[in-house]
Amino acid sequence: MPYAFSLCRVLDAGTADQSYDLLGIVRVRVDRLHPERLPAGLRPWALATLANGGYGFGRFYASYSTLDEDGEPDSNLADEYIDWSGSEVLSPQQAQPSTR
């Protein structure tokens, strides 16, 4: 069974019209002795793809899944959303301790 990482741009994020634009798929080989290691590579791959692909500000969805007979993502095994500034991951601002 083929496995892959895929990356999508999330369109209209957080609305009823939210949809996904598939940007790319890369097949990955599963180490039969250590299959649990593969999902750990999803985030680094997605961040490298975003950084090297010149993608601008937005929300992106990365997933590790099986592929169907047409080579499209099928059964999802791991995933995550990434908020991207155009050059780095956006993270929620940490609350600052009160100085009062």
mmCIF file as gemmi writes it, N, C-alpha and C atoms, coordinates in Angstrom:
data_model
loop_
_atom_site.group_PDB
_atom_site.id
_atom_site.type_symbol
_atom_site.label_atom_id
_atom_site.label_alt_id
_atom_site.label_comp_id
_atom_site.label_asym_id
_atom_site.label_entity_id
_atom_site.label_seq_id
_atom_site.pdbx_PDB_ins_code
_atom_site.Cartn_x
_atom_site.Cartn_y
_atom_site.Cartn_z
_atom_site.occupancy
_atom_site.B_iso_or_equiv
_atom_site.pdbx_formal_charge
_atom_site.auth_seq_id
_atom_site.auth_asym_id
_atom_site.pdbx_PDB_model_num
ATOM 1 N N . MET Axp A 1 ? 0.839 -1.175 0 1 0 ? 1 A 1
ATOM 2 C CA . MET Axp A 1 ? 0 0 0 1 0 ? 1 A 1
ATOM 3 C C . MET Axp A 1 ? 0.89 1.246 0 1 0 ? 1 A 1
ATOM 4 N N . PRO Axp A 2 ? 0.631 2.192 -0.892 1 0 ? 2 A 1
ATOM 5 C CA . PRO Axp A 2 ? 1.439 3.417 -0.926 1 0 ? 2 A 1
ATOM 6 C C . PRO Axp A 2 ? 1.026 4.416 0.155 1 0 ? 2 A 1
ATOM 7 N N . TYR Axp A 3 ? 2.024 5.13 0.663 1 0 ? 3 A 1
ATOM 8 C CA . TYR Axp A 3 ? 1.817 6.159 1.681 1 0 ? 3 A 1
ATOM 9 C C . TYR Axp A 3 ? 2.391 7.47 1.164 1 0 ? 3 A 1
ATOM 10 N N . ALA Axp A 4 ? 1.873 8.585 1.684 1 0 ? 4 A 1
ATOM 11 C CA . ALA Axp A 4 ? 2.357 9.875 1.201 1 0 ? 4 A 1
ATOM 12 C C . ALA Axp A 4 ? 2.145 10.965 2.237 1 0 ? 4 A 1
ATOM 13 N N . PHE Axp A 5 ? 2.936 12.036 2.078 1 0 ? 5 A 1
ATOM 14 C CA . PHE Axp A 5 ? 2.69 13.297 2.753 1 0 ? 5 A 1
ATOM 15 C C . PHE Axp A 5 ? 2.011 14.185 1.719 1 0 ? 5 A 1
ATOM 16 N N . SER Axp A 6 ? 1.052 14.978 2.159 1 0 ? 6 A 1
ATOM 17 C CA . SER Axp A 6 ? 0.419 15.934 1.253 1 0 ? 6 A 1
ATOM 18 C C . SER Axp A 6 ? 0.275 17.273 1.958 1 0 ? 6 A 1
ATOM 19 N N . LEU Axp A 7 ? 0.189 18.321 1.159 1 0 ? 7 A 1
ATOM 20 C CA . LEU Axp A 7 ? 0.065 19.668 1.686 1 0 ? 7 A 1
ATOM 21 C C . LEU Axp A 7 ? -1.04 20.389 0.926 1 0 ? 7 A 1
ATOM 22 N N . CYS Axp A 8 ? -1.934 21.029 1.682 1 0 ? 8 A 1
ATOM 23 C CA . CYS Axp A 8 ? -3.044 21.785 1.102 1 0 ? 8 A 1
ATOM 24 C C . CYS Axp A 8 ? -3.064 23.195 1.672 1 0 ? 8 A 1
ATOM 25 N N . ARG Axp A 9 ? -3.508 24.137 0.864 1 0 ? 9 A 1
ATOM 26 C CA . ARG Axp A 9 ? -3.825 25.473 1.37 1 0 ? 9 A 1
ATOM 27 C C . ARG Axp A 9 ? -5.278 25.402 1.813 1 0 ? 9 A 1
ATOM 28 N N . VAL Axp A 10 ? -5.566 25.925 3.005 1 0 ? 10 A 1
ATOM 29 C CA . VAL Axp A 10 ? -6.934 25.959 3.51 1 0 ? 10 A 1
ATOM 30 C C . VAL Axp A 10 ? -7.555 27.271 3.02 1 0 ? 10 A 1
ATOM 31 N N . LEU Axp A 11 ? -8.607 27.153 2.242 1 0 ? 11 A 1
ATOM 32 C CA . LEU Axp A 11 ? -9.3 28.321 1.706 1 0 ? 11 A 1
ATOM 33 C C . LEU Axp A 11 ? -10.502 28.644 2.587 1 0 ? 11 A 1
ATOM 34 N N . ASP Axp A 12 ? -10.735 29.919 2.826 1 0 ? 12 A 1
ATOM 35 C CA . ASP Axp A 12 ? -11.856 30.374 3.666 1 0 ? 12 A 1
ATOM 36 C C . ASP Axp A 12 ? -11.843 29.682 5.022 1 0 ? 12 A 1
ATOM 37 N N . ALA Axp A 13 ? -10.658 29.62 5.644 1 0 ? 13 A 1
ATOM 38 C CA . ALA Axp A 13 ? -10.475 28.935 6.928 1 0 ? 13 A 1
ATOM 39 C C . ALA Axp A 13 ? -11.444 29.443 7.981 1 0 ? 13 A 1
ATOM 40 N N . GLY Axp A 14 ? -12.038 28.522 8.711 1 0 ? 14 A 1
ATOM 41 C CA . GLY Axp A 14 ? -12.921 28.856 9.818 1 0 ? 14 A 1
ATOM 42 C C . GLY Axp A 14 ? -14.323 29.271 9.413 1 0 ? 14 A 1
ATOM 43 N N . THR Axp A 15 ? -14.667 29.14 8.139 1 0 ? 15 A 1
ATOM 44 C CA . THR Axp A 15 ? -16.015 29.493 7.683 1 0 ? 15 A 1
ATOM 45 C C . THR Axp A 15 ? -16.744 28.244 7.217 1 0 ? 15 A 1
ATOM 46 N N . ALA Axp A 16 ? -18.026 28.401 6.931 1 0 ? 16 A 1
ATOM 47 C CA . ALA Axp A 16 ? -18.811 27.283 6.408 1 0 ? 16 A 1
ATOM 48 C C . ALA Axp A 16 ? -18.341 26.887 5.009 1 0 ? 16 A 1
ATOM 49 N N . ASP Axp A 17 ? -17.641 27.784 4.323 1 0 ? 17 A 1
ATOM 50 C CA . ASP Axp A 17 ? -17.147 27.517 2.966 1 0 ? 17 A 1
ATOM 51 C C . ASP Axp A 17 ? -15.717 26.99 2.948 1 0 ? 17 A 1
ATOM 52 N N . GLN Axp A 18 ? -15.173 26.598 4.099 1 0 ? 18 A 1
ATOM 53 C CA . GLN Axp A 18 ? -13.791 26.12 4.165 1 0 ? 18 A 1
ATOM 54 C C . GLN Axp A 18 ? -13.583 24.978 3.183 1 0 ? 18 A 1
ATOM 55 N N . SER Axp A 19 ? -12.488 25.066 2.421 1 0 ? 19 A 1
ATOM 56 C CA . SER Axp A 19 ? -12.139 24.011 1.478 1 0 ? 19 A 1
ATOM 57 C C . SER Axp A 19 ? -10.617 23.88 1.434 1 0 ? 19 A 1
ATOM 58 N N . TYR Axp A 20 ? -10.145 22.884 0.7 1 0 ? 20 A 1
ATOM 59 C CA . TYR Axp A 20 ? -8.718 22.58 0.658 1 0 ? 20 A 1
ATOM 60 C C . TYR Axp A 20 ? -8.239 22.523 -0.787 1 0 ? 20 A 1
ATOM 61 N N . ASP Axp A 21 ? -7.144 23.243 -1.072 1 0 ? 21 A 1
ATOM 62 C CA . ASP Axp A 21 ? -6.531 23.243 -2.389 1 0 ? 21 A 1
ATOM 63 C C . ASP Axp A 21 ? -5.246 22.425 -2.279 1 0 ? 21 A 1
ATOM 64 N N . LEU Axp A 22 ? -5.225 21.257 -2.893 1 0 ? 22 A 1
ATOM 65 C CA . LEU Axp A 22 ? -4.073 20.364 -2.822 1 0 ? 22 A 1
ATOM 66 C C . LEU Axp A 22 ? -2.896 20.976 -3.557 1 0 ? 22 A 1
ATOM 67 N N . LEU Axp A 23 ? -1.798 21.208 -2.845 1 0 ? 23 A 1
ATOM 68 C CA . LEU Axp A 23 ? -0.604 21.822 -3.421 1 0 ? 23 A 1
ATOM 69 C C . LEU Axp A 23 ? 0.409 20.785 -3.884 1 0 ? 23 A 1
ATOM 70 N N . GLY Axp A 24 ? 0.474 19.661 -3.182 1 0 ? 24 A 1
ATOM 71 C CA . GLY Axp A 24 ? 1.442 18.655 -3.577 1 0 ? 24 A 1
ATOM 72 C C . GLY Axp A 24 ? 1.37 17.399 -2.741 1 0 ? 24 A 1
ATOM 73 N N . ILE Axp A 25 ? 1.871 16.338 -3.337 1 0 ? 25 A 1
ATOM 74 C CA . ILE Axp A 25 ? 1.926 15.024 -2.687 1 0 ? 25 A 1
ATOM 75 C C . ILE Axp A 25 ? 3.311 14.44 -2.938 1 0 ? 25 A 1
ATOM 76 N N . VAL Axp A 26 ? 3.888 13.857 -1.905 1 0 ? 26 A 1
ATOM 77 C CA . VAL Axp A 26 ? 5.15 13.149 -2.072 1 0 ? 26 A 1
ATOM 78 C C . VAL Axp A 26 ? 4.999 11.768 -1.417 1 0 ? 26 A 1
ATOM 79 N N . ARG Axp A 27 ? 5.286 10.743 -2.199 1 0 ? 27 A 1
ATOM 80 C CA . ARG Axp A 27 ? 5.229 9.383 -1.651 1 0 ? 27 A 1
ATOM 81 C C . ARG Axp A 27 ? 6.349 9.198 -0.647 1 0 ? 27 A 1
ATOM 82 N N . VAL Axp A 28 ? 6.051 8.463 0.414 1 0 ? 28 A 1
ATOM 83 C CA . VAL Axp A 28 ? 7.053 8.176 1.434 1 0 ? 28 A 1
ATOM 84 C C . VAL Axp A 28 ? 7.13 6.675 1.65 1 0 ? 28 A 1
ATOM 85 N N . ARG Axp A 29 ? 8.319 6.235 1.945 1 0 ? 29 A 1
ATOM 86 C CA . ARG Axp A 29 ? 8.555 4.811 2.199 1 0 ? 29 A 1
ATOM 87 C C . ARG Axp A 29 ? 8.438 4.564 3.696 1 0 ? 29 A 1
ATOM 88 N N . VAL Axp A 30 ? 7.706 3.541 4.056 1 0 ? 30 A 1
ATOM 89 C CA . VAL Axp A 30 ? 7.509 3.183 5.461 1 0 ? 30 A 1
ATOM 90 C C . VAL Axp A 30 ? 8.567 2.176 5.882 1 0 ? 30 A 1
ATOM 91 N N . ASP Axp A 31 ? 9.252 2.477 6.976 1 0 ? 31 A 1
ATOM 92 C CA . ASP Axp A 31 ? 10.211 1.547 7.56 1 0 ? 31 A 1
ATOM 93 C C . ASP Axp A 31 ? 9.398 0.497 8.309 1 0 ? 31 A 1
ATOM 94 N N . ARG Axp A 32 ? 9.369 -0.692 7.793 1 0 ? 32 A 1
ATOM 95 C CA . ARG Axp A 32 ? 8.537 -1.76 8.389 1 0 ? 32 A 1
ATOM 96 C C . ARG Axp A 32 ? 8.94 -2.08 9.835 1 0 ? 32 A 1
ATOM 97 N N . LEU Axp A 33 ? 10.207 -1.83 10.194 1 0 ? 33 A 1
ATOM 98 C CA . LEU Axp A 33 ? 10.654 -2.095 11.557 1 0 ? 33 A 1
ATOM 99 C C . LEU Axp A 33 ? 10.249 -0.985 12.524 1 0 ? 33 A 1
ATOM 100 N N . HIS Axp A 34 ? 10.1 0.256 11.998 1 0 ? 34 A 1
ATOM 101 C CA . HIS Axp A 34 ? 9.768 1.405 12.844 1 0 ? 34 A 1
ATOM 102 C C . HIS Axp A 34 ? 8.751 2.315 12.154 1 0 ? 34 A 1
ATOM 103 N N . PRO Axp A 35 ? 7.531 1.831 11.898 1 0 ? 35 A 1
ATOM 104 C CA . PRO Axp A 35 ? 6.551 2.648 11.183 1 0 ? 35 A 1
ATOM 105 C C . PRO Axp A 35 ? 6.122 3.887 11.966 1 0 ? 35 A 1
ATOM 106 N N . GLU Axp A 36 ? 6.313 3.877 13.271 1 0 ? 36 A 1
ATOM 107 C CA . GLU Axp A 36 ? 5.913 5.016 14.106 1 0 ? 36 A 1
ATOM 108 C C . GLU Axp A 36 ? 6.787 6.244 13.874 1 0 ? 36 A 1
ATOM 109 N N . ARG Axp A 37 ? 7.933 6.082 13.242 1 0 ? 37 A 1
ATOM 110 C CA . ARG Axp A 37 ? 8.841 7.206 13.006 1 0 ? 37 A 1
ATOM 111 C C . ARG Axp A 37 ? 8.369 8.128 11.88 1 0 ? 37 A 1
ATOM 112 N N . LEU Axp A 38 ? 7.61 7.601 10.948 1 0 ? 38 A 1
ATOM 113 C CA . LEU Axp A 38 ? 7.245 8.376 9.773 1 0 ? 38 A 1
ATOM 114 C C . LEU Axp A 38 ? 6.391 9.607 10.078 1 0 ? 38 A 1
ATOM 115 N N . PRO Axp A 39 ? 5.36 9.533 10.908 1 0 ? 39 A 1
ATOM 116 C CA . PRO Axp A 39 ? 4.578 10.751 11.177 1 0 ? 39 A 1
ATOM 117 C C . PRO Axp A 39 ? 5.408 11.904 11.735 1 0 ? 39 A 1
ATOM 118 N N . ALA Axp A 40 ? 6.49 11.607 12.436 1 0 ? 40 A 1
ATOM 119 C CA . ALA Axp A 40 ? 7.35 12.664 12.984 1 0 ? 40 A 1
ATOM 120 C C . ALA Axp A 40 ? 7.998 13.49 11.877 1 0 ? 40 A 1
ATOM 121 N N . GLY Axp A 41 ? 8.09 12.952 10.695 1 0 ? 41 A 1
ATOM 122 C CA . GLY Axp A 41 ? 8.678 13.676 9.571 1 0 ? 41 A 1
ATOM 123 C C . GLY Axp A 41 ? 7.708 14.587 8.85 1 0 ? 41 A 1
ATOM 124 N N . LEU Axp A 42 ? 6.416 14.501 9.172 1 0 ? 42 A 1
ATOM 125 C CA . LEU Axp A 42 ? 5.404 15.296 8.476 1 0 ? 42 A 1
ATOM 126 C C . LEU Axp A 42 ? 5.614 16.793 8.643 1 0 ? 42 A 1
ATOM 127 N N . ARG Axp A 43 ? 5.727 17.267 9.874 1 0 ? 43 A 1
ATOM 128 C CA . ARG Axp A 43 ? 5.874 18.705 10.108 1 0 ? 43 A 1
ATOM 129 C C . ARG Axp A 43 ? 7.151 19.277 9.481 1 0 ? 43 A 1
ATOM 130 N N . PRO Axp A 44 ? 8.326 18.637 9.698 1 0 ? 44 A 1
ATOM 131 C CA . PRO Axp A 44 ? 9.527 19.167 9.039 1 0 ? 44 A 1
ATOM 132 C C . PRO Axp A 44 ? 9.392 19.217 7.512 1 0 ? 44 A 1
ATOM 133 N N . TRP Axp A 45 ? 8.787 18.192 6.922 1 0 ? 45 A 1
ATOM 134 C CA . TRP Axp A 45 ? 8.585 18.194 5.471 1 0 ? 45 A 1
ATOM 135 C C . TRP Axp A 45 ? 7.669 19.343 5.053 1 0 ? 45 A 1
ATOM 136 N N . ALA Axp A 46 ? 6.567 19.527 5.765 1 0 ? 46 A 1
ATOM 137 C CA . ALA Axp A 46 ? 5.619 20.591 5.426 1 0 ? 46 A 1
ATOM 138 C C . ALA Axp A 46 ? 6.271 21.966 5.56 1 0 ? 46 A 1
ATOM 139 N N . LEU Axp A 47 ? 7.021 22.192 6.626 1 0 ? 47 A 1
ATOM 140 C CA . LEU Axp A 47 ? 7.672 23.489 6.82 1 0 ? 47 A 1
ATOM 141 C C . LEU Axp A 47 ? 8.728 23.746 5.747 1 0 ? 47 A 1
ATOM 142 N N . ALA Axp A 48 ? 9.491 22.729 5.385 1 0 ? 48 A 1
ATOM 143 C CA . ALA Axp A 48 ? 10.485 22.89 4.322 1 0 ? 48 A 1
ATOM 144 C C . ALA Axp A 48 ? 9.802 23.174 2.984 1 0 ? 48 A 1
ATOM 145 N N . THR Axp A 49 ? 8.69 22.505 2.73 1 0 ? 49 A 1
ATOM 146 C CA . THR Axp A 49 ? 7.94 22.734 1.497 1 0 ? 49 A 1
ATOM 147 C C . THR Axp A 49 ? 7.403 24.158 1.451 1 0 ? 49 A 1
ATOM 148 N N . LEU Axp A 50 ? 6.859 24.636 2.562 1 0 ? 50 A 1
ATOM 149 C CA . LEU Axp A 50 ? 6.354 26.011 2.608 1 0 ? 50 A 1
ATOM 150 C C . LEU Axp A 50 ? 7.476 27.017 2.421 1 0 ? 50 A 1
ATOM 151 N N . ALA Axp A 51 ? 8.587 26.82 3.1 1 0 ? 51 A 1
ATOM 152 C CA . ALA Axp A 51 ? 9.708 27.753 3.025 1 0 ? 51 A 1
ATOM 153 C C . ALA Axp A 51 ? 10.33 27.787 1.626 1 0 ? 51 A 1
ATOM 154 N N . ASN Axp A 52 ? 10.481 26.635 1.023 1 0 ? 52 A 1
ATOM 155 C CA . ASN Axp A 52 ? 11.137 26.558 -0.288 1 0 ? 52 A 1
ATOM 156 C C . ASN Axp A 52 ? 10.191 26.846 -1.454 1 0 ? 52 A 1
ATOM 157 N N . GLY Axp A 53 ? 8.885 26.772 -1.173 1 0 ? 53 A 1
ATOM 158 C CA . GLY Axp A 53 ? 7.91 26.963 -2.25 1 0 ? 53 A 1
ATOM 159 C C . GLY Axp A 53 ? 7.442 28.385 -2.425 1 0 ? 53 A 1
ATOM 160 N N . GLY Axp A 54 ? 7.891 29.283 -1.559 1 0 ? 54 A 1
ATOM 161 C CA . GLY Axp A 54 ? 7.489 30.681 -1.681 1 0 ? 54 A 1
ATOM 162 C C . GLY Axp A 54 ? 6.023 30.925 -1.373 1 0 ? 54 A 1
ATOM 163 N N . TYR Axp A 55 ? 5.436 30.094 -0.547 1 0 ? 55 A 1
ATOM 164 C CA . TYR Axp A 55 ? 4.023 30.258 -0.203 1 0 ? 55 A 1
ATOM 165 C C . TYR Axp A 55 ? 3.851 31.442 0.729 1 0 ? 55 A 1
ATOM 166 N N . GLY Axp A 56 ? 2.848 32.25 0.46 1 0 ? 56 A 1
ATOM 167 C CA . GLY Axp A 56 ? 2.584 33.431 1.267 1 0 ? 56 A 1
ATOM 168 C C . GLY Axp A 56 ? 1.768 33.099 2.508 1 0 ? 56 A 1
ATOM 169 N N . PHE Axp A 57 ? 1.322 34.157 3.159 1 0 ? 57 A 1
ATOM 170 C CA . PHE Axp A 57 ? 0.542 34.075 4.387 1 0 ? 57 A 1
ATOM 171 C C . PHE Axp A 57 ? -0.686 33.19 4.182 1 0 ? 57 A 1
ATOM 172 N N . GLY Axp A 58 ? -0.966 32.342 5.173 1 0 ? 58 A 1
ATOM 173 C CA . GLY Axp A 58 ? -2.177 31.543 5.098 1 0 ? 58 A 1
ATOM 174 C C . GLY Axp A 58 ? -2.155 30.377 6.061 1 0 ? 58 A 1
ATOM 175 N N . ARG Axp A 59 ? -3.245 29.642 6.018 1 0 ? 59 A 1
ATOM 176 C CA . ARG Axp A 59 ? -3.376 28.418 6.815 1 0 ? 59 A 1
ATOM 177 C C . ARG Axp A 59 ? -3.209 27.249 5.865 1 0 ? 59 A 1
ATOM 178 N N . PHE Axp A 60 ? -2.405 26.275 6.314 1 0 ? 60 A 1
ATOM 179 C CA . PHE Axp A 60 ? -2.111 25.108 5.504 1 0 ? 60 A 1
ATOM 180 C C . PHE Axp A 60 ? -2.418 23.844 6.301 1 0 ? 60 A 1
ATOM 181 N N . TYR Axp A 61 ? -2.678 22.77 5.573 1 0 ? 61 A 1
ATOM 182 C CA . TYR Axp A 61 ? -3.017 21.484 6.177 1 0 ? 61 A 1
ATOM 183 C C . TYR Axp A 61 ? -2.06 20.438 5.615 1 0 ? 61 A 1
ATOM 184 N N . ALA Axp A 62 ? -1.309 19.8 6.488 1 0 ? 62 A 1
ATOM 185 C CA . ALA Axp A 62 ? -0.386 18.74 6.098 1 0 ? 62 A 1
ATOM 186 C C . ALA Axp A 62 ? -0.923 17.415 6.616 1 0 ? 62 A 1
ATOM 187 N N . SER Axp A 63 ? -0.819 16.37 5.797 1 0 ? 63 A 1
ATOM 188 C CA . SER Axp A 63 ? -1.299 15.071 6.256 1 0 ? 63 A 1
ATOM 189 C C . SER Axp A 63 ? -0.39 13.946 5.778 1 0 ? 63 A 1
ATOM 190 N N . TYR Axp A 64 ? -0.413 12.892 6.551 1 0 ? 64 A 1
ATOM 191 C CA . TYR Axp A 64 ? 0.259 11.63 6.234 1 0 ? 64 A 1
ATOM 192 C C . TYR Axp A 64 ? -0.868 10.638 6.04 1 0 ? 64 A 1
ATOM 193 N N . SER Axp A 65 ? -0.935 10.021 4.867 1 0 ? 65 A 1
ATOM 194 C CA . SER Axp A 65 ? -2.071 9.15 4.573 1 0 ? 65 A 1
ATOM 195 C C . SER Axp A 65 ? -1.679 8.046 3.603 1 0 ? 65 A 1
ATOM 196 N N . THR Axp A 66 ? -2.604 7.132 3.422 1 0 ? 66 A 1
ATOM 197 C CA . THR Axp A 66 ? -2.482 6.168 2.337 1 0 ? 66 A 1
ATOM 198 C C . THR Axp A 66 ? -2.933 6.875 1.063 1 0 ? 66 A 1
ATOM 199 N N . LEU Axp A 67 ? -2.631 6.272 -0.078 1 0 ? 67 A 1
ATOM 200 C CA . LEU Axp A 67 ? -3.087 6.808 -1.358 1 0 ? 67 A 1
ATOM 201 C C . LEU Axp A 67 ? -4.081 5.842 -1.989 1 0 ? 67 A 1
ATOM 202 N N . ASP Axp A 68 ? -5.09 6.401 -2.651 1 0 ? 68 A 1
ATOM 203 C CA . ASP Axp A 68 ? -6.047 5.552 -3.348 1 0 ? 68 A 1
ATOM 204 C C . ASP Axp A 68 ? -5.47 5.132 -4.705 1 0 ? 68 A 1
ATOM 205 N N . GLU Axp A 69 ? -6.244 4.405 -5.489 1 0 ? 69 A 1
ATOM 206 C CA . GLU Axp A 69 ? -5.75 3.892 -6.771 1 0 ? 69 A 1
ATOM 207 C C . GLU Axp A 69 ? -5.441 5.001 -7.789 1 0 ? 69 A 1
ATOM 208 N N . ASP Axp A 70 ? -5.953 6.219 -7.558 1 0 ? 70 A 1
ATOM 209 C CA . ASP Axp A 70 ? -5.662 7.357 -8.44 1 0 ? 70 A 1
ATOM 210 C C . ASP Axp A 70 ? -4.49 8.204 -7.935 1 0 ? 70 A 1
ATOM 211 N N . GLY Axp A 71 ? -3.854 7.769 -6.83 1 0 ? 71 A 1
ATOM 212 C CA . GLY Axp A 71 ? -2.726 8.512 -6.276 1 0 ? 71 A 1
ATOM 213 C C . GLY Axp A 71 ? -3.139 9.709 -5.45 1 0 ? 71 A 1
ATOM 214 N N . GLU Axp A 72 ? -4.396 9.746 -5.016 1 0 ? 72 A 1
ATOM 215 C CA . GLU Axp A 72 ? -4.912 10.835 -4.185 1 0 ? 72 A 1
ATOM 216 C C . GLU Axp A 72 ? -4.927 10.399 -2.713 1 0 ? 72 A 1
ATOM 217 N N . PRO Axp A 73 ? -4.764 11.355 -1.766 1 0 ? 73 A 1
ATOM 218 C CA . PRO Axp A 73 ? -4.827 11.003 -0.342 1 0 ? 73 A 1
ATOM 219 C C . PRO Axp A 73 ? -6.13 10.277 -0.015 1 0 ? 73 A 1
ATOM 220 N N . ASP Axp A 74 ? -6.015 9.246 0.819 1 0 ? 74 A 1
ATOM 221 C CA . ASP Axp A 74 ? -7.18 8.418 1.146 1 0 ? 74 A 1
ATOM 222 C C . ASP Axp A 74 ? -7.365 8.362 2.657 1 0 ? 74 A 1
ATOM 223 N N . SER Axp A 75 ? -6.876 7.332 3.305 1 0 ? 75 A 1
ATOM 224 C CA . SER Axp A 75 ? -7.056 7.176 4.754 1 0 ? 75 A 1
ATOM 225 C C . SER Axp A 75 ? -5.993 7.975 5.502 1 0 ? 75 A 1
ATOM 226 N N . ASN Axp A 76 ? -6.445 8.941 6.284 1 0 ? 76 A 1
ATOM 227 C CA . ASN Axp A 76 ? -5.555 9.827 7.025 1 0 ? 76 A 1
ATOM 228 C C . ASN Axp A 76 ? -4.989 9.121 8.261 1 0 ? 76 A 1
ATOM 229 N N . LEU Axp A 77 ? -3.662 9.2 8.435 1 0 ? 77 A 1
ATOM 230 C CA . LEU Axp A 77 ? -3.004 8.565 9.577 1 0 ? 77 A 1
ATOM 231 C C . LEU Axp A 77 ? -2.475 9.59 10.577 1 0 ? 77 A 1
ATOM 232 N N . ALA Axp A 78 ? -2.135 10.786 10.103 1 0 ? 78 A 1
ATOM 233 C CA . ALA Axp A 78 ? -1.664 11.874 10.967 1 0 ? 78 A 1
ATOM 234 C C . ALA Axp A 78 ? -1.844 13.173 10.189 1 0 ? 78 A 1
ATOM 235 N N . ASP Axp A 79 ? -2.087 14.256 10.912 1 0 ? 79 A 1
ATOM 236 C CA . ASP Axp A 79 ? -2.257 15.536 10.234 1 0 ? 79 A 1
ATOM 237 C C . ASP Axp A 79 ? -2.021 16.692 11.181 1 0 ? 79 A 1
ATOM 238 N N . GLU Axp A 80 ? -1.892 17.886 10.601 1 0 ? 80 A 1
ATOM 239 C CA . GLU Axp A 80 ? -1.805 19.088 11.412 1 0 ? 80 A 1
ATOM 240 C C . GLU Axp A 80 ? -2.026 20.317 10.543 1 0 ? 80 A 1
ATOM 241 N N . TYR Axp A 81 ? -2.53 21.35 11.191 1 0 ? 81 A 1
ATOM 242 C CA . TYR Axp A 81 ? -2.705 22.648 10.543 1 0 ? 81 A 1
ATOM 243 C C . TYR Axp A 81 ? -1.497 23.508 10.873 1 0 ? 81 A 1
ATOM 244 N N . ILE Axp A 82 ? -1.068 24.308 9.899 1 0 ? 82 A 1
ATOM 245 C CA . ILE Axp A 82 ? 0.074 25.202 10.077 1 0 ? 82 A 1
ATOM 246 C C . ILE Axp A 82 ? -0.349 26.593 9.637 1 0 ? 82 A 1
ATOM 247 N N . ASP Axp A 83 ? -0.23 27.561 10.533 1 0 ? 83 A 1
ATOM 248 C CA . ASP Axp A 83 ? -0.471 28.958 10.19 1 0 ? 83 A 1
ATOM 249 C C . ASP Axp A 83 ? 0.871 29.549 9.801 1 0 ? 83 A 1
ATOM 250 N N . TRP Axp A 84 ? 0.963 30.03 8.558 1 0 ? 84 A 1
ATOM 251 C CA . TRP Axp A 84 ? 2.235 30.412 7.949 1 0 ? 84 A 1
ATOM 252 C C . TRP Axp A 84 ? 2.249 31.904 7.648 1 0 ? 84 A 1
ATOM 253 N N . SER Axp A 85 ? 3.322 32.579 8.009 1 0 ? 85 A 1
ATOM 254 C CA . SER Axp A 85 ? 3.447 34.02 7.797 1 0 ? 85 A 1
ATOM 255 C C . SER Axp A 85 ? 3.937 34.372 6.397 1 0 ? 85 A 1
ATOM 256 N N . GLY Axp A 86 ? 4.434 33.4 5.686 1 0 ? 86 A 1
ATOM 257 C CA . GLY Axp A 86 ? 5.093 33.627 4.413 1 0 ? 86 A 1
ATOM 258 C C . GLY Axp A 86 ? 6.574 33.338 4.517 1 0 ? 86 A 1
ATOM 259 N N . SER Axp A 87 ? 7.059 33.292 5.777 1 0 ? 87 A 1
ATOM 260 C CA . SER Axp A 87 ? 8.466 32.95 5.995 1 0 ? 87 A 1
ATOM 261 C C . SER Axp A 87 ? 8.688 32.09 7.233 1 0 ? 87 A 1
ATOM 262 N N . GLU Axp A 88 ? 7.681 32.001 8.106 1 0 ? 88 A 1
ATOM 263 C CA . GLU Axp A 88 ? 7.819 31.179 9.311 1 0 ? 88 A 1
ATOM 264 C C . GLU Axp A 88 ? 6.443 30.852 9.879 1 0 ? 88 A 1
ATOM 265 N N . VAL Axp A 89 ? 6.438 29.92 10.821 1 0 ? 89 A 1
ATOM 266 C CA . VAL Axp A 89 ? 5.199 29.519 11.478 1 0 ? 89 A 1
ATOM 267 C C . VAL Axp A 89 ? 4.73 30.629 12.402 1 0 ? 89 A 1
ATOM 268 N N . LEU Axp A 90 ? 3.446 30.927 12.325 1 0 ? 90 A 1
ATOM 269 C CA . LEU Axp A 90 ? 2.845 31.868 13.264 1 0 ? 90 A 1
ATOM 270 C C . LEU Axp A 90 ? 2.428 31.081 14.493 1 0 ? 90 A 1
ATOM 271 N N . SER Axp A 91 ? 2.703 31.602 15.65 1 0 ? 91 A 1
ATOM 272 C CA . SER Axp A 91 ? 2.284 30.931 16.873 1 0 ? 91 A 1
ATOM 273 C C . SER Axp A 91 ? 1.497 31.91 17.718 1 0 ? 91 A 1
ATOM 274 N N . PRO Axp A 92 ? 0.557 31.401 18.497 1 0 ? 92 A 1
ATOM 275 C CA . PRO Axp A 92 ? -0.217 32.299 19.352 1 0 ? 92 A 1
ATOM 276 C C . PRO Axp A 92 ? 0.704 33.053 20.301 1 0 ? 92 A 1
ATOM 277 N N . GLN Axp A 93 ? 0.382 34.313 20.524 1 0 ? 93 A 1
ATOM 278 C CA . GLN Axp A 93 ? 1.167 35.118 21.44 1 0 ? 93 A 1
ATOM 279 C C . GLN Axp A 93 ? 0.975 34.582 22.845 1 0 ? 93 A 1
ATOM 280 N N . GLN Axp A 94 ? 2.075 34.443 23.561 1 0 ? 94 A 1
ATOM 281 C CA . GLN Axp A 94 ? 2.011 33.971 24.936 1 0 ? 94 A 1
ATOM 282 C C . GLN Axp A 94 ? 1.574 35.119 25.838 1 0 ? 94 A 1
ATOM 283 N N . ALA Axp A 95 ? 0.725 34.804 26.788 1 0 ? 95 A 1
ATOM 284 C CA . ALA Axp A 95 ? 0.285 35.819 27.751 1 0 ? 95 A 1
ATOM 285 C C . ALA Axp A 95 ? 1.48 36.274 28.577 1 0 ? 95 A 1
ATOM 286 N N . GLN Axp A 96 ? 1.618 37.562 28.745 1 0 ? 96 A 1
ATOM 287 C CA . GLN Axp A 96 ? 2.704 38.111 29.539 1 0 ? 96 A 1
ATOM 288 C C . GLN Axp A 96 ? 2.248 38.214 30.992 1 0 ? 96 A 1
ATOM 289 N N . PRO Axp A 97 ? 3.109 37.853 31.939 1 0 ? 97 A 1
ATOM 290 C CA . PRO Axp A 97 ? 2.734 37.961 33.353 1 0 ? 97 A 1
ATOM 291 C C . PRO Axp A 97 ? 2.485 39.428 33.723 1 0 ? 97 A 1
ATOM 292 N N . SER Axp A 98 ? 1.54 39.619 34.575 1 0 ? 98 A 1
ATOM 293 C CA . SER Axp A 98 ? 1.204 40.964 35.031 1 0 ? 98 A 1
ATOM 294 C C . SER Axp A 98 ? 2.33 41.512 35.903 1 0 ? 98 A 1
ATOM 295 N N . THR Axp A 99 ? 2.63 42.803 35.724 1 0 ? 99 A 1
ATOM 296 C CA . THR Axp A 99 ? 3.682 43.431 36.525 1 0 ? 99 A 1
ATOM 297 C C . THR Axp A 99 ? 3.094 44.262 37.657 1 0 ? 99 A 1
ATOM 298 N N . ARG Axp A 100 ? 1.835 44.136 37.899 1 0 ? 100 A 1
ATOM 299 C CA . ARG Axp A 100 ? 1.187 44.924 38.974 1 0 ? 100 A 1
ATOM 300 C C . ARG Axp A 100 ? 1.399 44.302 40.302 1 0 ? 100 A 1
